[in-house]
Amino acid sequence: MRFAVPLILYGDRPQREAFLPAVAAGEMRGAWALTEVEGGSHTRDLRTRARRVADGFTLTGEKAFVFNGPDADGILVAAAQEERTGAFLLTPPLEGMTAVRESWTVGARGASIGTLRFQACRLSPGARLGGEDGPGKEDLERLPHGRLLMAGYSLGVGQACLEAAIRHGRERMVGGRPIVRFQEVHFKIADMQVGVDVARQLALRAAWLVDRGKGSATEASVAKLFASETVALCAQQCAQIYGGQSVLQGGRADRLWRDSRVAMVAGGTAEMHRFLIASELLAGRA
Ligand SMILES: Cc1cc2nc3c(=O)[nH]c(=O)nc-3n(C[C@H](O)[C@H](O)[C@H](O)COP(=O)(O)OP(=O)(O)OC[C@H]3O[C@@H](n4cnc5c(N)ncnc54)[C@H](O)[C@@H]3O)c2cc1C
């Protein structure tokens, strides 16, 4: 989504044709590379630089934590170009580019997350997204879709926590009774249901606004922030219902707790979303 949506919105015809049909058919994997090791949450001063040369561009710099990075067939890289910023489309493998998979992440292990290094990596003249008048990094960062993606991820993990907790609570017998009979377990299940339900409504509202062309990054931030904190709570409650089993590596509660960690950071940390929401409100834009 973070690769394809910018292409749909800003790509020129050859760029869209080169990637979108294959991405839509599930034959191509895309990645969005913004984060840098030195910058982290502060993406303002990009160190990755694109330089215009006679036959295209050269790209130099390093990107961290890129989802799908080591396995991507197409990558959109945010970089500074002279006084501006922009995004550049690459099709690996490329001379001057190396991709290194991070050691195993605690959760979301189905995806590969990696570091990308560019050393005077040569790009074609048509590599800049949308051409010379293409979007800046800020235009792409403001798109709500990446936040919605992480709201959806969080909802999925939160719902899985709820279902696992109910299943385990019904099966686990203590003192001759299934533990779901205890009020303390009831309350945890109720709290999880309320959280997941509200998170779903917020995500649906934000997605509905996007579909009508009225969506803003603020509603998407609200949805992402709430869903990511809800999934952290759900994973904790689920683990508590699993009792001692929750600390066994490789168990259901262990996996869900590990997957919940990813939601708190990927797509922007909870702290940065709070900052963004308040800034928009205080500036009268939300
Ligand atoms: C699983 C996963 C997938 C990811 N996928 C991608 C991807 O596909 N593409 C991509 O470009 N990036 C990706 N990222 C990177 C992600 O966006 C960053 O990890 C995130 O923005 C935080 O940056 P950081 O890890 O450097 O943390 P830091 O910026 O070092 O932050 C550390 C802590 O300090 C807090 N902090 C930092 N600055 C402030 C501030 N100004 N005010 C208050 N608190 C602050 C943070 O909230 C956090 O709690 C991914 C990360 C993960 C974990």
The ligand as an SDF file (V2000), in Angstrom:
LIG
                    3D

 53 58  0  0  0  0  0  0  0  0999 V2000
    8.4050   -3.6950   11.8930 C   0  0  0  0  0  0  0  0  0  0  0  0
    8.7920   -2.3680   11.3550 C   0  0  0  0  0  0  0  0  0  0  0  0
    8.5300   -2.0430   10.0350 C   0  0  0  0  0  0  0  0  0  0  0  0
    8.8980   -0.8080    9.5150 C   0  0  0  0  0  0  0  0  0  0  0  0
    8.6920   -0.5470    8.1810 N   0  0  0  0  0  0  0  0  0  0  0  0
    9.1830    0.5930    7.6350 C   0  0  0  0  0  0  0  0  0  0  0  0
    9.1220    0.8090    6.2010 C   0  0  0  0  0  0  0  0  0  0  0  0
    8.6010   -0.0180    5.4490 O   0  0  0  0  0  0  0  0  0  0  0  0
    9.6600    1.9460    5.7040 N   0  0  0  0  0  0  0  0  0  0  0  0
   10.2390    2.8890    6.4950 C   0  0  0  0  0  0  0  0  0  0  0  0
   10.7040    3.8980    5.9660 O   0  0  0  0  0  0  0  0  0  0  0  0
   10.3280    2.7210    7.8470 N   0  0  0  0  0  0  0  0  0  0  0  0
    9.8170    1.5880    8.4310 C   0  0  0  0  0  0  0  0  0  0  0  0
    9.9120    1.3720    9.7990 N   0  0  0  0  0  0  0  0  0  0  0  0
   10.5710    2.3700   10.6140 C   0  0  0  0  0  0  0  0  0  0  0  0
    9.6380    3.0790   11.5700 C   0  0  0  0  0  0  0  0  0  0  0  0
    8.8320    4.0080   10.8960 O   0  0  0  0  0  0  0  0  0  0  0  0
   10.5590    3.7030   12.6300 C   0  0  0  0  0  0  0  0  0  0  0  0
   11.1010    2.6320   13.3970 O   0  0  0  0  0  0  0  0  0  0  0  0
    9.8230    4.6470   13.5170 C   0  0  0  0  0  0  0  0  0  0  0  0
    9.4760    5.8060   12.7870 O   0  0  0  0  0  0  0  0  0  0  0  0
   10.6450    5.0510   14.7410 C   0  0  0  0  0  0  0  0  0  0  0  0
   11.9620    5.3880   14.4110 O   0  0  0  0  0  0  0  0  0  0  0  0
   13.1610    4.7810   15.3000 P   0  0  0  0  0  0  0  0  0  0  0  0
   12.9880    3.3070   15.3040 O   0  0  0  0  0  0  0  0  0  0  0  0
   14.4400    5.3030   14.7750 O   0  0  0  0  0  0  0  0  0  0  0  0
   12.8830    5.3160   16.7580 O   0  0  0  0  0  0  0  0  0  0  0  0
   13.3920    6.6840   17.3860 P   0  0  0  0  0  0  0  0  0  0  0  0
   13.0720    7.8220   16.4780 O   0  0  0  0  0  0  0  0  0  0  0  0
   14.7990    6.5090   17.8420 O   0  0  0  0  0  0  0  0  0  0  0  0
   12.4220    6.8030   18.6510 O   0  0  0  0  0  0  0  0  0  0  0  0
   12.6980    6.1620   19.8890 C   0  0  0  0  0  0  0  0  0  0  0  0
   11.6790    6.6640   20.9220 C   0  0  0  0  0  0  0  0  0  0  0  0
   11.7790    8.0900   21.0640 O   0  0  0  0  0  0  0  0  0  0  0  0
   10.5330    8.6990   20.7920 C   0  0  0  0  0  0  0  0  0  0  0  0
   10.7220    9.9790   20.1210 N   0  0  0  0  0  0  0  0  0  0  0  0
   11.5580   10.2460   19.0760 C   0  0  0  0  0  0  0  0  0  0  0  0
   11.4150   11.5290   18.7090 N   0  0  0  0  0  0  0  0  0  0  0  0
   10.4780   12.0720   19.5300 C   0  0  0  0  0  0  0  0  0  0  0  0
    9.8840   13.3700   19.6500 C   0  0  0  0  0  0  0  0  0  0  0  0
   10.2200   14.3770   18.8520 N   0  0  0  0  0  0  0  0  0  0  0  0
    8.9300   13.5610   20.5830 N   0  0  0  0  0  0  0  0  0  0  0  0
    8.5740   12.5430   21.4130 C   0  0  0  0  0  0  0  0  0  0  0  0
    9.0840   11.3030   21.3550 N   0  0  0  0  0  0  0  0  0  0  0  0
   10.0240   11.0740   20.4200 C   0  0  0  0  0  0  0  0  0  0  0  0
    9.7920    7.7270   19.8960 C   0  0  0  0  0  0  0  0  0  0  0  0
    8.3820    7.9160   19.9400 O   0  0  0  0  0  0  0  0  0  0  0  0
   10.2260    6.3790   20.4760 C   0  0  0  0  0  0  0  0  0  0  0  0
    9.4370    6.0780   21.5960 O   0  0  0  0  0  0  0  0  0  0  0  0
    9.5120    0.1570   10.3450 C   0  0  0  0  0  0  0  0  0  0  0  0
    9.7490   -0.1500   11.6980 C   0  0  0  0  0  0  0  0  0  0  0  0
    9.3920   -1.3910   12.2000 C   0  0  0  0  0  0  0  0  0  0  0  0
    9.6850   -1.6900   13.6420 C   0  0  0  0  0  0  0  0  0  0  0  0
  1  2  1  0
  2  3  1  0
  2 52  2  0
  3  4  2  0
  4  5  1  0
  4 50  1  0
  5  6  2  0
  6  7  1  0
  6 13  1  0
  7  8  2  0
  7  9  1  0
  9 10  1  0
 10 11  2  0
 10 12  1  0
 12 13  2  0
 13 14  1  0
 14 15  1  0
 14 50  1  0
 15 16  1  0
 16 17  1  0
 16 18  1  0
 18 19  1  0
 18 20  1  0
 20 21  1  0
 20 22  1  0
 22 23  1  0
 23 24  1  0
 24 25  2  0
 24 26  1  0
 24 27  1  0
 27 28  1  0
 28 29  2  0
 28 30  1  0
 28 31  1  0
 31 32  1  0
 32 33  1  0
 33 34  1  0
 33 48  1  0
 34 35  1  0
 35 36  1  0
 35 46  1  0
 36 37  1  0
 36 45  1  0
 37 38  2  0
 38 39  1  0
 39 40  1  0
 39 45  2  0
 40 41  1  0
 40 42  2  0
 42 43  1  0
 43 44  2  0
 44 45  1  0
 46 47  1  0
 46 48  1  0
 48 49  1  0
 50 51  2  0
 51 52  1  0
 52 53  1  0
M  END
$$$$
